[in-house]
């Protein structure tokens, strides 16, 4: 049976990437090589330092808690929300 899903949350076992869905948030916590973003939508997103876009004005090593980022949300199989394609926002 073929099912179609209209929302990222309806099928938690299927990785969803919507490159048109750019979100914003603040770095809630940052550690060596990874961190968490408190999204403006109320969801926490895990990110890895390698997810910074090369075109971003700052790279991972320059980030600190409370910095604003723009990102693409994804939900990999059996995992929580992640942020990819991170760009530092100067606001």
Buried (B, 14 or more C-beta within 10 A) or exposed (E): EEEEEEEBEEBBEEEBBEEEEEBBBBBBEBEEEBBBBBBEEEBBBBBBBEBBBEEBEBEBEEBEEEBBBBBBBBBBEEEEBBBBBBBBBEE
